[in-house]
Amino acid sequence: MTVVVAGGTGFIGRALVAALAREGHDIAVISRRPGAGALTWEDVANQGLPQCEAVINLAGRLPSEGRWTHDFKKEVMESRIETTEMLVRAIGDNPPGVFINASATAYYPALVDEVWTEREVTMPDESFLSQVVHEWETAARLPTGCPTRSAVVRIGAVLGRGGGVLEKLIKPFRWGLGARLGTGYQPFPWIHLDDLISLFLFILRNNGATGPFNGTAPGCVTNGELTKALAKAVRRPAVLAMPAWALRLAFGEMADLLLQGQRVVPDKAIKMGFHFAYPTIESALADLVRKT
């Protein structure tokens, strides 16, 4: 199978490309930067997609890469919407068998006590991330009559080696400076990188896999529970607490990434028979900390 991966040079993209290669698929990567074997977005705009059986879209600037100024937020939004709209137009012209678009758990409102399965939310909440994700999913809708099977993966915080959330978290914890953020009650939807890649492959292979999937582990935790689990994994105390006002002073609006979350469960994947190798935060950290 020939698979086009947009955003294939990022943290998740590199792992996905490697997994697809191990399975013997031919891969074409779309990247902002030209390189050997890679397509640029200009190539897609001018020439469309190469002949392929599947398209997976992970492209977009990470919200954690900069302070949330007006210009940066515009860049984050446009990096997802414009590229996704371009892919959807190209898919309409030359339909592959399946299109899988990444999304995020910010699709759901940040309500501490609500448990979110794969249900539709018609309106985003007022947060920037929610607005980005809703517009992103809207941009990913294929035109009426397009024969391509489509799915969306609403991804939580991805824990893996060589990047992502864990790389930023683990250093202060190793120094004994791990801290609960805010009240610690905010949900922290997460997934081990290996499980996320397996979920993408599961959707790719399964002709019945359509619509939204929650790309999170079954064992969603709070920030406070994550703090205790990570401290235990690195064998260091974590008795500090970072108040919300200090985080907002330091990071501005971007503190929403740390102080808000959604309790999300992968109901659909589980019912379809998907197996999580790392269903709990303890099992994930036991695997990752010893290798980090």
N, C-alpha and C positions, 0 to 999 in steps of 0.2 A: 504494500500500500504506500502511496505517496502522500505525505502529510505536510502541509504548510503550517509552520508555527510562527505567528506574529509575536514579537517580543521574546524570541527564543534565546537571547543573550543575557537575560536577567537571571535572578536567583532561582525562581521557579522554572523559567524557560530552559536553563542549562540542564537541570535535572530531568526535565521532560524529554528534551532532545536526546540525552544520553539513554534514557529508558526506551525510547522509540527505536534508537539505533540498535540496542541490544536485541530487540525483537525482530530486527531485519527490515524495518521500514526505510523507505527513501524519504529524506527530510529536506525541505526548503525553508530556510529561516528568513523572516522579514525583520530588518533591523534599521534603526536610524542611521547607523554607520555602515558604509559599504565594506565588504570584506569577501574573502574567498568563499564561494558557495552561498553567499547571502544576497537576498533581494533588498533593495531599498524601497521606501514608501513611494519614491518617485517612479521606480520601476512598475509598481502596482498601479499607480495612477495612469501611467502612459500605456502599459501593456496588459494590465489585468493580471489574473492569477495564472500560474502554470497549470497544466493539466494535473489534477490531483483528486484523491478520494476523500480527503478530510482537511479541514481548516480549524486550527485552534488559536484563539486570540488571547494573548496575555499582555498585550502592549499597553503602556501607559506610564506616565511619570508617577513615582511613589509619593504620596502625601507627606511622608516622613522625611523627605529629602531636603526640605527647606522651611523657613518660617512662612507662615500663611499670610503673606502680603497679598494685596489685590492682584498683582501681576503673577505671583506664584500660583495662586488658586486658579487663575485663568489658564495658566499653562497646564496644570493638572487636569482640569476639565477638558481642554482642547486636545490634549495628548490621548485621551480615551475616545472622545466623541468623534473627532475628525478621522482618526485611523479606523475606527469601527465602521463608520458610515462608508468609508472607502472600501473596506472589505465586503460589506453587505452589497454594495453596487457590483463589485467584481463577482461575487457569488451569484448574483442574479443573472449576470451575463454568461457565466460558465459554472453551473451548479455542481458542487461536489456531493458526495454521499452524506456528509455530516459536517456540521459547524458547531463548535463548542466555544462559548465565550466566557471568559472569566468575569466575575463580579465580586461583591464583598458582602460581608454580614451587616455592614452599615445600611443595607437595603431595609433592614427592620428597625423600627424605633428603639431607642436606647431606654427600655423600661426594665428596671431591675428584677421585677417579679414575673414578667411575661416569658413564657417558653415558646420559641418560634420554630415551627416546622415549616415545610416548604409551601407556605400560603402566600397569596398575593397581597401586597400592600399598595393601595391605589394612590396614596399621596405620601411623599417623603416628609420626614419631620424637618425642623428648621435648621438642622446642622448641615454644614458644608459637605461632609462626607456622604450623608444621605442623599443630598441633591445630586452629587456626582454619580453615585451608583444608580439612582433611578434614571437619570438621563442616559447613562451608559447602557443599561438594559433596554431602554427604548430604542437607542441607536442600533442595537444588535438584532432587532426584529427583522426577519426576512420578509421580502415582499409577498403579498398574497399569491398563492399558486406556485411558489418556488418549491420544488420537490425535495430540497435538502432537509434532512432531519436536523433539528437544532436543540441545543441544551445550554443551560447557563449554570455555572458553578459559583455559588456565593461563598467565598473563601474567608476563613477566619485568620488569625495570626498564625503564620507558618513557622514552625520550629524545625530547624535543620542546621547542618554544619555548613560553614563557609558563607554565612550571610543571614539575612532575615532578623527576626526579633531576638532570637536567643543570643546572637553575637553581641547585641547591644546590652542585653540584660546581664549576661553572665559575669562580666569583668567586675563590676562593683560587688556582686555577691561573693566572688572569690576573695575579694579584699575585706570581706566582712561588713560591707557597706550596703547590703541589700535592704530595701525599704518598701513597706506597704505604701501605695499611692492613694492619696485622699482617704476616704473611709475604708477602702479595701473591699467594699460590698459590690462594686461594679463587676458585671460578668466579663470574663475573658474567654471568648470563643477562640479555639486554637485547633491546630492539626499538625501532626508530624509530617514533614516533607515527603517521606516515603509513602505515607497513606494518601496524601493529596495526589501524587503522581499515579499511584495505583487507581485512584478514583477516576482520573482523566482517562486512563487506559480502559477501565471498566465501561465507562460511557462510550468510548470510541468503539469498543467491540460489540456492545449490546444494542441491537436495533430497536429495542423497546425503551431505551433511555432517552426521554425527551423532556423539555421544560426545565424548571429550576431544580438544582440539587444543592443542599447545604454542604459545603466543603469544610466541615468541622468534625472533630472527634466527638464520640458519644459523651465523654466525660467532661462537659463544660465546667469550668471552675470560676471562682471569683478572683479578683486581684490578690486578696488576702490569702486565699488558698494556694495560688500560684507562688506567692512569696514564701510561704512555709515549705512548699514542695521543693522549690529551687534551692533554698537555704539548706534543707536536709540533703539534697543531692550533692551539693558541693562541700558539705560538712562545715558550714560556717553559720554563725548566728545571724539573724535578721530581725533585730528588735527596733529598728528605726522606722519612722513614719514621715512621709513627705506630704505636708498639708496641701490641699487643693489650691489655696491662694498662692503658695510658693511656685507651684507648677505653672499656674496661669501667668504669674509674673515673669517666669523664666521663658515660657514657650508661647505665651499669648493664646490665640484661638487653637493652636495646634495641640494644646493640652487636652483637648477633647479626645485625642487618640489614647490618652492614658487614663482619663477620668470617666469615660463612657464606654459602654459595651452592651452586647445583646446576648441573652441566653439562647443559643441556637443549637438545635439537635439535628443530626443527619437522618431524619426519619425515612426519607424516600430511599436512600442508598441501602439502609439496613433492611427495609422491606423487600428490596430487589435482590438481596443476598450478598451484598458487598461485605467483605470481612476486613475489619480494622486490625492491623498488626499492633497498633499502639492506641488502645481505646482510652487509657487513663493518663493523666499528667505524670504520674509516678513512673509508668512504663516508658513513656516517651523520654523523660529526663534521664532515666537509668540508661537508656541507649545512647542518648546524645552527649551527656556530660562527660562520660568516660572517653568519648572520642573527640572532645573539643579542646 
